[in-house]
Amino acid sequence: MPGCRATWTDGVRFVHTSPGGHALVTDAPASAGGAGTAPSPMDLVLHALIGCVGVDLALMLAKMRQPFTGIELSAEAVRAESHPRVYTRIELHVAVRGAVDPRKLERAMRLSLDEYCSVGAMIRGTAQIVPTWEILATD
């Protein structure tokens, strides 16, 4: 089974290596004892969610033959006040650029969040995911 590795560098900063050999750094914000030099592990949870939904949308919209020219995703989250400070609500926004049928975009969003996105499925155990989306005109 492939696994990830993390190596401590200093403070609370770690270099993570994926099974494919890709590396990234995490740190904690200064308010939590870190130096704030890299995303926190909780930031990466949000990045994982928007990355997972983004992959799903790109694949599904292409399969639906929707002429998109761009996809931008963002997530803002609320965390629990006490430990463990899990996310309790995530507002996920998607902006798709192109002449995309709104019904097909909505269907792709629902399929991603309800069936395909593994990250979303894990997060739904503690957080309400509130999706919004819009279609932007092509430049």
The first five atom37 places (N, CA, C, CB, O) and aatype in JSON, in Angstrom:
{
  "aatype": [12, 14, 7, 4, 1, 0, 16, 17, 16, 3, 7, 19, 1, 13, 19, 8, 16, 15, 14, 7, 7, 8, 0, 10, 19, 16, 3, 0, 14, 0, 15, 0, 7, 7, 0, 7, 16, 0, 14, 15, 14, 12, 3, 10, 19, 10, 8, 0, 10, 9, 7, 4, 19, 7, 19, 3, 10, 0, 10, 12, 10, 0, 11, 12, 1, 5, 14, 13, 16, 7, 9, 6, 10, 15, 0, 6, 0, 19, 1, 0, 6, 15, 8, 14, 1, 19, 18, 16, 1, 9, 6, 10, 8, 19, 0, 19, 1, 7, 0, 19, 3, 14, 1, 11, 10, 6, 1, 0, 12, 1, 10, 15, 10, 3, 6, 18, 4, 15, 19, 7, 0, 12, 9, 1, 7, 16, 0, 5, 9, 19, 14, 16, 17, 6, 9, 10, 0, 16, 3],
  "atom_mask": [
    [1, 1, 1, 1, 1],
    [1, 1, 1, 1, 1],
    [1, 1, 1, 0, 1],
    [1, 1, 1, 1, 1],
    [1, 1, 1, 1, 1],
    [1, 1, 1, 1, 1],
    [1, 1, 1, 1, 1],
    [1, 1, 1, 1, 1],
    [1, 1, 1, 1, 1],
    [1, 1, 1, 1, 1],
    [1, 1, 1, 0, 1],
    [1, 1, 1, 1, 1],
    [1, 1, 1, 1, 1],
    [1, 1, 1, 1, 1],
    [1, 1, 1, 1, 1],
    [1, 1, 1, 1, 1],
    [1, 1, 1, 1, 1],
    [1, 1, 1, 1, 1],
    [1, 1, 1, 1, 1],
    [1, 1, 1, 0, 1],
    [1, 1, 1, 0, 1],
    [1, 1, 1, 1, 1],
    [1, 1, 1, 1, 1],
    [1, 1, 1, 1, 1],
    [1, 1, 1, 1, 1],
    [1, 1, 1, 1, 1],
    [1, 1, 1, 1, 1],
    [1, 1, 1, 1, 1],
    [1, 1, 1, 1, 1],
    [1, 1, 1, 1, 1],
    [1, 1, 1, 1, 1],
    [1, 1, 1, 1, 1],
    [1, 1, 1, 0, 1],
    [1, 1, 1, 0, 1],
    [1, 1, 1, 1, 1],
    [1, 1, 1, 0, 1],
    [1, 1, 1, 1, 1],
    [1, 1, 1, 1, 1],
    [1, 1, 1, 1, 1],
    [1, 1, 1, 1, 1],
    [1, 1, 1, 1, 1],
    [1, 1, 1, 1, 1],
    [1, 1, 1, 1, 1],
    [1, 1, 1, 1, 1],
    [1, 1, 1, 1, 1],
    [1, 1, 1, 1, 1],
    [1, 1, 1, 1, 1],
    [1, 1, 1, 1, 1],
    [1, 1, 1, 1, 1],
    [1, 1, 1, 1, 1],
    [1, 1, 1, 0, 1],
    [1, 1, 1, 1, 1],
    [1, 1, 1, 1, 1],
    [1, 1, 1, 0, 1],
    [1, 1, 1, 1, 1],
    [1, 1, 1, 1, 1],
    [1, 1, 1, 1, 1],
    [1, 1, 1, 1, 1],
    [1, 1, 1, 1, 1],
    [1, 1, 1, 1, 1],
    [1, 1, 1, 1, 1],
    [1, 1, 1, 1, 1],
    [1, 1, 1, 1, 1],
    [1, 1, 1, 1, 1],
    [1, 1, 1, 1, 1],
    [1, 1, 1, 1, 1],
    [1, 1, 1, 1, 1],
    [1, 1, 1, 1, 1],
    [1, 1, 1, 1, 1],
    [1, 1, 1, 0, 1],
    [1, 1, 1, 1, 1],
    [1, 1, 1, 1, 1],
    [1, 1, 1, 1, 1],
    [1, 1, 1, 1, 1],
    [1, 1, 1, 1, 1],
    [1, 1, 1, 1, 1],
    [1, 1, 1, 1, 1],
    [1, 1, 1, 1, 1],
    [1, 1, 1, 1, 1],
    [1, 1, 1, 1, 1],
    [1, 1, 1, 1, 1],
    [1, 1, 1, 1, 1],
    [1, 1, 1, 1, 1],
    [1, 1, 1, 1, 1],
    [1, 1, 1, 1, 1],
    [1, 1, 1, 1, 1],
    [1, 1, 1, 1, 1],
    [1, 1, 1, 1, 1],
    [1, 1, 1, 1, 1],
    [1, 1, 1, 1, 1],
    [1, 1, 1, 1, 1],
    [1, 1, 1, 1, 1],
    [1, 1, 1, 1, 1],
    [1, 1, 1, 1, 1],
    [1, 1, 1, 1, 1],
    [1, 1, 1, 1, 1],
    [1, 1, 1, 1, 1],
    [1, 1, 1, 0, 1],
    [1, 1, 1, 1, 1],
    [1, 1, 1, 1, 1],
    [1, 1, 1, 1, 1],
    [1, 1, 1, 1, 1],
    [1, 1, 1, 1, 1],
    [1, 1, 1, 1, 1],
    [1, 1, 1, 1, 1],
    [1, 1, 1, 1, 1],
    [1, 1, 1, 1, 1],
    [1, 1, 1, 1, 1],
    [1, 1, 1, 1, 1],
    [1, 1, 1, 1, 1],
    [1, 1, 1, 1, 1],
    [1, 1, 1, 1, 1],
    [1, 1, 1, 1, 1],
    [1, 1, 1, 1, 1],
    [1, 1, 1, 1, 1],
    [1, 1, 1, 1, 1],
    [1, 1, 1, 1, 1],
    [1, 1, 1, 1, 1],
    [1, 1, 1, 1, 1],
    [1, 1, 1, 0, 1],
    [1, 1, 1, 1, 1],
    [1, 1, 1, 1, 1],
    [1, 1, 1, 1, 1],
    [1, 1, 1, 1, 1],
    [1, 1, 1, 0, 1],
    [1, 1, 1, 1, 1],
    [1, 1, 1, 1, 1],
    [1, 1, 1, 1, 1],
    [1, 1, 1, 1, 1],
    [1, 1, 1, 1, 1],
    [1, 1, 1, 1, 1],
    [1, 1, 1, 1, 1],
    [1, 1, 1, 1, 1],
    [1, 1, 1, 1, 1],
    [1, 1, 1, 1, 1],
    [1, 1, 1, 1, 1],
    [1, 1, 1, 1, 1],
    [1, 1, 1, 1, 1],
    [1, 1, 1, 1, 1]
  ],
  "atom_positions": [
    [[0.85, -1.17, 0.0], [0.0, 0.0, 0.0], [0.9, 1.24, 0.0], [-0.97, -0.01, 1.23], [1.76, 1.38, 0.87]],
    [[0.72, 2.14, -0.97], [1.55, 3.34, -1.01], [1.23, 4.25, 0.18], [1.34, 4.1, -2.35], [0.09, 4.3, 0.64]],
    [[2.21, 4.95, 0.64], [2.01, 5.83, 1.78], [2.72, 7.14, 1.62], [0.0, 0.0, 0.0], [3.59, 7.3, 0.76]],
    [[2.35, 8.08, 2.46], [2.99, 9.4, 2.49], [3.97, 9.43, 3.65], [1.93, 10.54, 2.63], [3.86, 8.67, 4.61]],
    [[4.94, 10.32, 3.54], [5.94, 10.49, 4.6], [6.04, 11.96, 4.96], [7.32, 9.94, 4.16], [5.79, 12.83, 4.12]],
    [[6.39, 12.25, 6.19], [6.64, 13.62, 6.64], [7.93, 13.62, 7.44], [5.44, 14.17, 7.49], [8.15, 12.76, 8.29]],
    [[8.77, 14.61, 7.16], [10.05, 14.75, 7.86], [10.1, 16.13, 8.49], [11.25, 14.54, 6.89], [9.92, 17.14, 7.82]],
    [[10.36, 16.16, 9.8], [10.45, 17.41, 10.54], [11.67, 18.18, 10.1], [10.49, 17.14, 12.05], [12.74, 17.6, 9.92]],
    [[11.54, 19.5, 9.92], [12.69, 20.32, 9.57], [13.1, 21.2, 10.74], [12.39, 21.19, 8.35], [14.27, 21.24, 11.1]],
    [[12.14, 21.92, 11.32], [12.39, 22.78, 12.49], [11.05, 23.29, 12.97], [13.36, 23.96, 12.15], [10.05, 23.22, 12.26]],
    [[11.03, 23.83, 14.21], [9.77, 24.36, 14.74], [8.67, 23.33, 14.64], [0.0, 0.0, 0.0], [8.77, 22.25, 15.22]],
    [[7.61, 23.67, 13.9], [6.55, 22.7, 13.61], [6.38, 22.54, 12.1], [5.21, 23.13, 14.27], [5.29, 22.25, 11.61]],
    [[7.45, 22.75, 11.38], [7.45, 22.65, 9.92], [7.91, 21.24, 9.5], [8.39, 23.74, 9.28], [8.85, 20.68, 10.06]],
    [[7.2, 20.7, 8.5], [7.5, 19.37, 7.98], [7.54, 19.4, 6.46], [6.47, 18.34, 8.48], [6.82, 20.17, 5.83]],
    [[8.38, 18.57, 5.88], [8.38, 18.34, 4.44], [7.7, 16.98, 4.22], [9.86, 18.36, 3.83], [8.12, 15.96, 4.76]],
    [[6.66, 17.01, 3.43], [5.87, 15.81, 3.15], [6.23, 15.29, 1.76], [4.33, 16.1, 3.25], [6.46, 16.07, 0.83]],
    [[6.28, 13.98, 1.63], [6.56, 13.37, 0.33], [5.45, 12.36, 0.03], [7.98, 12.67, 0.32], [5.13, 11.51, 0.85]],
    [[4.88, 12.48, -1.17], [3.81, 11.59, -1.59], [4.41, 10.31, -2.16], [2.9, 12.27, -2.64], [5.61, 10.25, -2.42]],
    [[3.59, 9.27, -2.34], [4.09, 8.03, -2.94], [4.73, 8.25, -4.31], [2.97, 7.02, -3.05], [5.62, 7.5, -4.71]],
    [[4.27, 9.28, -5.04], [4.84, 9.57, -6.35], [6.1, 10.42, -6.3], [0.0, 0.0, 0.0], [6.66, 10.76, -7.34]],
    [[6.56, 10.76, -5.09], [7.78, 11.53, -4.94], [7.59, 13.04, -4.95], [0.0, 0.0, 0.0], [8.57, 13.78, -4.95]],
    [[6.35, 13.51, -4.95], [6.09, 14.95, -4.91], [6.19, 15.46, -3.49], [4.7, 15.28, -5.51], [5.76, 14.78, -2.55]],
    [[6.76, 16.65, -3.32], [6.98, 17.17, -1.98], [6.2, 18.46, -1.75], [8.46, 17.41, -1.74], [5.96, 19.23, -2.68]],
    [[5.82, 18.69, -0.51], [5.23, 19.95, -0.09], [5.57, 20.17, 1.38], [3.68, 19.97, -0.31], [5.95, 19.24, 2.09]],
    [[5.44, 21.4, 1.81], [5.8, 21.78, 3.17], [4.55, 22.21, 3.91], [6.87, 22.91, 3.17], [3.67, 22.85, 3.33]],
    [[4.47, 21.87, 5.21], [3.42, 22.4, 6.07], [4.07, 23.09, 7.25], [2.45, 21.28, 6.54], [5.2, 22.79, 7.64]],
    [[3.32, 24.02, 7.81], [3.73, 24.75, 9.01], [2.45, 25.15, 9.72], [4.65, 26.0, 8.66], [1.36, 24.98, 9.17]],
    [[2.57, 25.67, 10.88], [1.42, 26.21, 11.6], [1.53, 27.72, 11.6], [1.33, 25.65, 13.05], [2.64, 28.26, 11.5]],
    [[0.41, 28.43, 11.73], [0.5, 29.88, 11.84], [1.2, 30.27, 13.14], [-0.9, 30.53, 11.76], [1.26, 29.48, 14.08]],
    [[1.71, 31.48, 13.19], [2.4, 31.97, 14.38], [1.5, 31.87, 15.61], [2.87, 33.42, 14.18], [1.99, 31.59, 16.71]],
    [[0.21, 32.11, 15.45], [-0.73, 32.06, 16.58], [-0.85, 30.66, 17.17], [-2.1, 32.55, 16.14], [-1.34, 30.5, 18.29]],
    [[-0.41, 29.65, 16.43], [-0.48, 28.27, 16.9], [0.91, 27.69, 17.16], [-1.22, 27.4, 15.89], [1.05, 26.47, 17.29]],
    [[1.93, 28.54, 17.24], [3.27, 28.07, 17.56], [4.18, 27.81, 16.39], [0.0, 0.0, 0.0], [5.3, 27.35, 16.57]],
    [[3.71, 28.08, 15.18], [4.54, 27.89, 14.0], [5.14, 29.2, 13.53], [0.0, 0.0, 0.0], [5.08, 30.21, 14.23]],
    [[5.71, 29.17, 12.35], [6.29, 30.38, 11.76], [5.43, 30.91, 10.62], [7.69, 30.09, 11.25], [5.72, 31.98, 10.08]],
    [[4.38, 30.18, 10.25], [3.5, 30.63, 9.18], [4.16, 30.66, 7.81], [0.0, 0.0, 0.0], [3.81, 31.49, 6.98]],
    [[5.11, 29.76, 7.57], [5.86, 29.76, 6.31], [5.25, 28.9, 5.22], [7.25, 29.3, 6.56], [5.72, 28.91, 4.08]],
    [[4.2, 28.15, 5.55], [3.6, 27.23, 4.59], [2.16, 26.97, 5.01], [4.41, 25.89, 4.5], [1.76, 27.35, 6.11]],
    [[1.39, 26.33, 4.14], [0.02, 25.99, 4.54], [0.02, 25.08, 5.76], [-0.72, 25.32, 3.37], [0.95, 24.3, 5.97]],
    [[-1.03, 25.2, 6.55], [-1.19, 24.29, 7.69], [-1.8, 22.98, 7.2], [-2.07, 24.94, 8.8], [-2.37, 22.94, 6.11]],
    [[-1.69, 21.93, 7.98], [-2.36, 20.69, 7.59], [-3.86, 20.88, 7.37], [-2.13, 19.62, 8.65], [-4.43, 20.26, 6.47]],
    [[-4.52, 21.73, 8.16], [-5.95, 21.98, 7.95], [-6.19, 22.73, 6.65], [-6.53, 22.76, 9.13], [-7.21, 22.51, 6.0]],
    [[-5.28, 23.62, 6.26], [-5.39, 24.26, 4.94], [-5.38, 23.2, 3.85], [-4.23, 25.28, 4.71], [-6.14, 23.28, 2.88]],
    [[-4.53, 22.2, 4.02], [-4.42, 21.16, 3.0], [-5.7, 20.34, 2.87], [-3.25, 20.24, 3.32], [-5.99, 19.81, 1.8]],
    [[-6.46, 20.23, 3.96], [-7.75, 19.54, 3.87], [-8.66, 20.29, 2.9], [-8.41, 19.43, 5.28], [-9.33, 19.67, 2.06]],
    [[-8.69, 21.62, 3.01], [-9.51, 22.41, 2.08], [-8.97, 22.32, 0.66], [-9.56, 23.88, 2.52], [-9.74, 22.22, -0.3]],
    [[-7.64, 22.34, 0.52], [-7.04, 22.19, -0.81], [-7.4, 20.82, -1.4], [-5.51, 22.35, -0.75], [-7.67, 20.71, -2.59]],
    [[-7.4, 19.8, -0.57], [-7.76, 18.46, -1.05], [-9.21, 18.44, -1.53], [-7.54, 17.41, 0.06], [-9.51, 17.83, -2.55]],
    [[-10.1, 19.09, -0.8], [-11.51, 19.13, -1.19], [-11.68, 19.84, -2.53], [-12.35, 19.82, -0.12], [-12.32, 19.3, -3.44]],
    [[-11.13, 21.04, -2.67], [-11.35, 21.77, -3.92], [-10.6, 21.11, -5.07], [-10.91, 23.23, -3.77], [-11.03, 21.2, -6.22]],
    [[-9.48, 20.46, -4.78], [-8.78, 19.72, -5.83], [-9.59, 18.53, -6.31], [0.0, 0.0, 0.0], [-9.67, 18.28, -7.51]],
    [[-10.19, 17.8, -5.38], [-11.0, 16.64, -5.72], [-12.22, 17.05, -6.54], [-11.44, 15.9, -4.44], [-12.51, 16.43, -7.57]],
    [[-12.94, 18.07, -6.09], [-14.11, 18.56, -6.82], [-13.67, 19.09, -8.19], [-14.85, 19.66, -6.01], [-14.36, 18.87, -9.19]],
    [[-12.56, 19.79, -8.25], [-12.06, 20.33, -9.52], [-11.77, 19.25, -10.54], [0.0, 0.0, 0.0], [-12.13, 19.38, -11.71]],
    [[-11.12, 18.17, -10.1], [-10.84, 17.06, -11.01], [-12.15, 16.46, -11.51], [-9.99, 15.97, -10.3], [-12.31, 16.21, -12.71]],
    [[-13.09, 16.23, -10.59], [-14.39, 15.68, -10.99], [-15.06, 16.57, -12.03], [-15.3, 15.52, -9.78], [-15.55, 16.08, -13.05]],
    [[-15.1, 17.87, -11.76], [-15.78, 18.79, -12.68], [-15.11, 18.82, -14.05], [-15.82, 20.2, -12.1], [-15.79, 18.78, -15.07]],
    [[-13.8, 18.89, -14.07], [-13.09, 18.92, -15.36], [-13.4, 17.65, -16.17], [-11.56, 19.05, -15.14], [-13.64, 17.73, -17.37]],
    [[-13.38, 16.5, -15.51], [-13.66, 15.25, -16.21], [-15.12, 15.16, -16.66], [-13.32, 14.06, -15.32], [-15.4, 14.79, -17.8]],
    [[-16.04, 15.51, -15.76], [-17.46, 15.39, -16.1], [-17.9, 16.4, -17.15], [-18.3, 15.55, -14.85], [-18.64, 16.06, -18.07]],
    [[-17.45, 17.65, -17.01], [-17.85, 18.65, -18.01], [-17.3, 18.3, -19.39], [-17.37, 20.05, -17.59], [-17.97, 18.51, -20.4]],
    [[-16.1, 17.76, -19.43], [-15.54, 17.32, -20.72], [-16.36, 16.17, -21.28], [-14.05, 16.9, -20.56], [-16.67, 16.14, -22.47]],
    [[-16.72, 15.22, -20.42], [-17.53, 14.08, -20.87], [-18.91, 14.54, -21.35], [-17.67, 13.05, -19.74], [-19.48, 13.96, -22.27]],
    [[-19.45, 15.59, -20.7], [-20.75, 16.15, -21.1], [-20.63, 17.08, -22.31], [-21.37, 16.91, -19.93], [-21.62, 17.67, -22.75]],
    [[-19.42, 17.19, -22.83], [-19.12, 18.05, -23.98], [-19.49, 19.51, -23.73], [-19.87, 17.54, -25.21], [-20.05, 20.19, -24.59]],
    [[-19.16, 19.97, -22.54], [-19.41, 21.37, -22.19], [-18.14, 22.17, -22.5], [-19.82, 21.51, -20.69], [-17.06, 21.8, -22.05]],
    [[-18.26, 23.26, -23.25], [-17.08, 24.03, -23.69], [-16.57, 24.99, -22.61], [-17.42, 24.81, -24.95], [-16.69, 26.21, -22.75]],
    [[-15.99, 24.44, -21.55], [-15.44, 25.31, -20.5], [-14.01, 25.68, -20.85], [-15.49, 24.61, -19.11], [-13.28, 24.92, -21.49]],
    [[-13.62, 26.88, -20.42], [-12.25, 27.34, -20.66], [-11.51, 27.62, -19.35], [-12.26, 28.6, -21.53], [-10.34, 27.99, -19.36]],
    [[-12.2, 27.45, -18.24], [-11.56, 27.65, -16.95], [-12.46, 27.21, -15.81], [0.0, 0.0, 0.0], [-13.68, 27.26, -15.91]],
    [[-11.83, 26.77, -14.72], [-12.55, 26.41, -13.5], [-11.74, 26.98, -12.34], [-12.74, 24.85, -13.36], [-10.54, 26.73, -12.23]],
    [[-12.4, 27.74, -11.48], [-11.77, 28.26, -10.27], [-12.6, 27.83, -9.08], [-11.61, 29.81, -10.32], [-13.82, 27.96, -9.1]],
    [[-11.94, 27.33, -8.05], [-12.63, 26.87, -6.86], [-12.05, 27.56, -5.64], [-12.52, 25.34, -6.72], [-10.86, 27.85, -5.59]],
    [[-12.9, 27.82, -4.66], [-12.45, 28.38, -3.39], [-13.25, 27.75, -2.27], [-12.58, 29.92, -3.38], [-14.37, 27.29, -2.47]],
    [[-12.67, 27.74, -1.09], [-13.34, 27.18, 0.08], [-13.02, 28.05, 1.29], [-12.93, 25.7, 0.33], [-11.87, 28.41, 1.53]],
    [[-14.06, 28.36, 2.04], [-13.91, 29.05, 3.32], [-14.58, 28.18, 4.37], [-14.53, 30.5, 3.3], [-15.65, 27.62, 4.13]],
    [[-13.95, 28.07, 5.52], [-14.44, 27.11, 6.5], [-14.56, 27.69, 7.89], [-13.55, 25.91, 6.54], [-13.88, 28.65, 8.25]],
    [[-15.45, 27.09, 8.66], [-15.63, 27.39, 10.08], [-15.15, 26.16, 10.84], [-17.14, 27.76, 10.43], [-15.47, 25.03, 10.48]],
    [[-14.38, 26.41, 11.9], [-13.86, 25.3, 12.71], [-14.54, 25.27, 14.07], [-12.35, 25.42, 12.88], [-15.02, 26.29, 14.56]],
    [[-14.57, 24.09, 14.66], [-15.11, 23.92, 16.01], [-14.26, 24.74, 16.99], [-15.13, 22.42, 16.42], [-13.06, 24.93, 16.78]],
    [[-14.9, 25.21, 18.03], [-14.2, 26.02, 19.04], [-13.28, 25.18, 19.93], [-15.22, 26.75, 19.91], [-12.25, 25.68, 20.39]],
    [[-13.64, 23.91, 20.17], [-12.83, 23.08, 21.06], [-12.15, 21.97, 20.27], [-13.7, 22.48, 22.19], [-12.53, 21.66, 19.14]],
    [[-11.15, 21.38, 20.87], [-10.37, 20.32, 20.22], [-11.13, 19.01, 20.2], [-9.03, 20.12, 20.93], [-11.83, 18.69, 21.17]],
    [[-11.03, 18.24, 19.14], [-10.29, 18.56, 17.93], [-11.04, 19.62, 17.12], [-10.04, 17.29, 17.09], [-12.26, 19.52, 16.95]],
    [[-10.34, 20.6, 16.62], [-10.96, 21.75, 15.95], [-11.26, 21.41, 14.49], [-10.06, 23.0, 16.03], [-10.67, 21.98, 13.57]],
    [[-12.19, 20.48, 14.31], [-12.56, 20.04, 12.97], [-13.33, 21.14, 12.24], [-13.39, 18.75, 13.04], [-13.85, 22.06, 12.86]],
    [[-13.4, 21.02, 10.94], [-14.26, 21.91, 10.18], [-15.7, 21.48, 10.43], [-13.92, 21.88, 8.65], [-16.03, 20.3, 10.42]],
    [[-16.56, 22.48, 10.67], [-17.98, 22.2, 10.89], [-18.83, 22.69, 9.72], [-18.45, 22.85, 12.18], [-19.94, 22.2, 9.52]],
    [[-18.33, 23.64, 8.97], [-19.04, 24.17, 7.8], [-18.0, 24.63, 6.78], [-20.0, 25.35, 8.2], [-17.04, 25.32, 7.12]],
    [[-18.21, 24.23, 5.53], [-17.32, 24.65, 4.45], [-18.17, 25.23, 3.34], [-16.44, 23.46, 3.93], [-19.06, 24.56, 2.81]],
    [[-17.89, 26.47, 2.98], [-18.55, 27.1, 1.85], [-17.64, 26.92, 0.65], [-18.86, 28.62, 2.13], [-16.55, 27.49, 0.58]],
    [[-18.11, 26.13, -0.3], [-17.35, 25.77, -1.49], [-17.94, 26.53, -2.67], [-17.37, 24.23, -1.74], [-19.12, 26.39, -2.98]],
    [[-17.11, 27.34, -3.33], [-17.6, 28.1, -4.48], [-16.83, 27.7, -5.73], [-17.46, 29.63, -4.23], [-15.61, 27.56, -5.72]],
    [[-17.58, 27.51, -6.81], [-16.99, 27.13, -8.09], [-17.42, 28.15, -9.14], [-17.41, 25.69, -8.51], [-18.61, 28.46, -9.26]],
    [[-16.47, 28.65, -9.89], [-16.74, 29.54, -11.02], [-16.19, 28.85, -12.27], [-16.08, 30.98, -10.82], [-15.0, 28.54, -12.36]],
    [[-17.08, 28.61, -13.22], [-16.7, 27.96, -14.47], [-16.8, 28.99, -15.58], [-17.59, 26.7, -14.77], [-17.81, 29.69, -15.71]],
    [[-15.76, 29.07, -16.37], [-15.74, 30.01, -17.49], [-16.06, 29.26, -18.77], [-14.36, 30.72, -17.59], [-15.49, 28.21, -19.05]],
    [[-16.99, 29.82, -19.56], [-17.33, 29.22, -20.84], [-18.83, 29.16, -21.06], [0.0, 0.0, 0.0], [-19.62, 29.58, -20.21]],
    [[-19.2, 28.65, -22.21], [-20.62, 28.54, -22.6], [-21.16, 27.2, -22.08], [-20.8, 28.64, -24.16], [-21.5, 26.31, -22.86]],
    [[-21.24, 27.09, -20.78], [-21.63, 25.84, -20.12], [-23.12, 25.9, -19.78], [-20.78, 25.6, -18.84], [-23.62, 26.93, -19.32]],
    [[-23.81, 24.81, -20.01], [-25.22, 24.68, -19.66], [-25.33, 24.65, -18.13], [-25.86, 23.4, -20.31], [-24.75, 23.77, -17.49]],
    [[-26.07, 25.59, -17.52], [-26.18, 25.62, -16.06], [-26.7, 24.32, -15.46], [-27.08, 26.75, -15.64], [-26.27, 23.93, -14.37]],
    [[-27.6, 23.65, -16.14], [-28.14, 22.38, -15.61], [-27.06, 21.3, -15.58], [-29.34, 21.9, -16.46], [-27.03, 20.48, -14.67]],
    [[-26.19, 21.32, -16.58], [-25.11, 20.31, -16.61], [-24.06, 20.61, -15.54], [-24.45, 20.27, -18.01], [-23.51, 19.69, -14.94]],
    [[-23.8, 21.89, -15.32], [-22.87, 22.24, -14.25], [-23.44, 21.82, -12.9], [-22.56, 23.75, -14.26], [-22.73, 21.24, -12.07]],
    [[-24.71, 22.11, -12.67], [-25.34, 21.71, -11.41], [-25.3, 20.19, -11.24], [-26.8, 22.22, -11.35], [-25.02, 19.7, -10.15]],
    [[-25.57, 19.45, -12.3], [-25.52, 17.99, -12.24], [-24.11, 17.5, -11.9], [-25.99, 17.38, -13.57], [-23.93, 16.61, -11.07]],
    [[-23.12, 18.09, -12.55], [-21.73, 17.71, -12.28], [-21.35, 18.01, -10.82], [-20.77, 18.45, -13.23], [-20.68, 17.21, -10.18]],
    [[-21.79, 19.16, -10.32], [-21.51, 19.51, -8.92], [-22.14, 18.49, -7.98], [-22.03, 20.93, -8.6], [-21.49, 18.01, -7.05]],
    [[-23.39, 18.17, -8.22], [-24.1, 17.22, -7.35], [-23.44, 15.83, -7.41], [-25.59, 17.11, -7.77], [-23.26, 15.18, -6.38]],
    [[-23.1, 15.38, -8.62], [-22.44, 14.09, -8.74], [-21.11, 14.08, -7.98], [-22.21, 13.74, -10.21], [-20.8, 13.11, -7.29]],
    [[-20.35, 15.14, -8.11], [-19.07, 15.2, -7.41], [-19.28, 15.14, -5.91], [-18.3, 16.49, -7.79], [-18.68, 14.3, -5.23]],
    [[-20.13, 16.02, -5.39], [-20.28, 16.11, -3.94], [-21.06, 14.94, -3.33], [-20.96, 17.39, -3.58], [-20.82, 14.58, -2.18]],
    [[-21.97, 14.35, -4.09], [-22.8, 13.27, -3.53], [-22.26, 11.87, -3.8], [-24.18, 13.37, -4.09], [-22.57, 10.94, -3.07]],
    [[-21.44, 11.71, -4.86], [-21.02, 10.36, -5.24], [-19.52, 10.15, -5.42], [-21.68, 9.99, -6.49], [-18.98, 9.14, -4.97]],
    [[-18.84, 11.1, -6.07], [-17.49, 10.8, -6.54], [-16.34, 11.35, -5.69], [-17.34, 11.33, -7.89], [-15.3, 10.69, -5.59]],
    [[-16.5, 12.49, -5.1], [-15.37, 13.12, -4.39], [-15.12, 12.42, -3.05], [-15.65, 14.62, -4.15], [-15.88, 12.57, -2.1]],
    [[-14.04, 11.65, -3.0], [-13.69, 10.91, -1.79], [-13.38, 11.83, -0.62], [-12.49, 10.0, -2.07], [-13.73, 11.54, 0.52]],
    [[-12.73, 12.94, -0.9], [-12.39, 13.89, 0.16], [-13.67, 14.45, 0.77], [-11.49, 15.03, -0.39], [-13.81, 14.53, 1.99]],
    [[-14.61, 14.84, -0.09], [-15.89, 15.36, 0.4], [-16.62, 14.34, 1.25], [0.0, 0.0, 0.0], [-17.23, 14.68, 2.26]],
    [[-16.58, 13.08, 0.83], [-17.25, 12.02, 1.6], [-16.66, 11.91, 3.0], [-17.13, 10.67, 0.87], [-17.4, 11.7, 3.96]],
    [[-15.34, 12.05, 3.13], [-14.71, 11.98, 4.45], [-15.06, 13.2, 5.29], [-13.19, 11.85, 4.31], [-15.32, 13.07, 6.48]],
    [[-15.06, 14.37, 4.68], [-15.31, 15.61, 5.41], [-16.76, 15.7, 5.88], [-14.98, 16.82, 4.52], [-17.04, 16.26, 6.94]],
    [[-17.69, 15.16, 5.1], [-19.11, 15.25, 5.45], [-19.42, 14.66, 6.81], [-19.95, 14.56, 4.4], [-20.48, 14.94, 7.37]],
    [[-18.52, 13.85, 7.37], [-18.74, 13.29, 8.7], [-18.74, 14.34, 9.79], [0.0, 0.0, 0.0], [-19.34, 14.14, 10.85]],
    [[-18.08, 15.47, 9.55], [-18.0, 16.52, 10.57], [-18.45, 17.88, 10.07], [-16.6, 16.62, 11.09], [-18.79, 18.75, 10.88]],
    [[-18.45, 18.08, 8.76], [-18.72, 19.42, 8.23], [-19.86, 19.41, 7.21], [-17.47, 20.0, 7.58], [-19.99, 18.49, 6.4]],
    [[-20.67, 20.44, 7.29], [-21.67, 20.68, 6.26], [-20.95, 21.37, 5.1], [-22.89, 21.55, 6.8], [-20.31, 22.4, 5.3]],
    [[-21.06, 20.81, 3.9], [-20.46, 21.43, 2.72], [-21.57, 22.17, 1.99], [-19.77, 20.37, 1.79], [-22.55, 21.57, 1.56]],
    [[-21.4, 23.48, 1.85], [-22.4, 24.33, 1.23], [-21.85, 24.81, -0.11], [-22.78, 25.55, 2.15], [-21.01, 25.72, -0.15]],
    [[-22.31, 24.21, -1.22], [-21.78, 24.58, -2.52], [-22.54, 25.73, -3.18], [-21.79, 23.39, -3.43], [-23.76, 25.84, -3.05]],
    [[-21.81, 26.57, -3.88], [-22.39, 27.57, -4.77], [-21.58, 27.53, -6.06], [-22.39, 29.01, -4.13], [-20.42, 27.12, -6.06]],
    [[-22.21, 27.95, -7.16], [-21.48, 27.95, -8.41], [-22.02, 29.02, -9.31], [-21.57, 26.59, -9.09], [-23.14, 29.5, -9.15]],
    [[-21.19, 29.39, -10.27], [-21.56, 30.4, -11.24], [-20.85, 30.11, -12.55], [-21.21, 31.82, -10.73], [-19.81, 29.44, -12.6]],
    [[-21.44, 30.63, -13.62], [-20.84, 30.5, -14.93], [-20.41, 31.9, -15.38], [-21.83, 29.86, -15.95], [-21.22, 32.82, -15.43]],
    [[-19.14, 32.03, -15.7], [-18.58, 33.31, -16.16], [-18.46, 33.29, -17.67], [-17.2, 33.58, -15.5], [-18.2, 32.26, -18.28]],
    [[-18.65, 34.43, -18.27], [-18.53, 34.54, -19.73], [-17.08, 34.28, -20.14], [-18.98, 35.95, -20.23], [-16.15, 34.56, -19.39]],
    [[-16.91, 33.75, -21.33], [-15.58, 33.53, -21.87], [-14.99, 34.87, -22.27], [-15.61, 32.55, -23.08], [-15.69, 35.72, -22.83]],
    [[-13.71, 35.06, -21.98], [-13.04, 36.33, -22.33], [-13.0, 36.53, -23.83], [-11.62, 36.36, -21.76], [-12.47, 37.54, -24.3]]
  ]
}
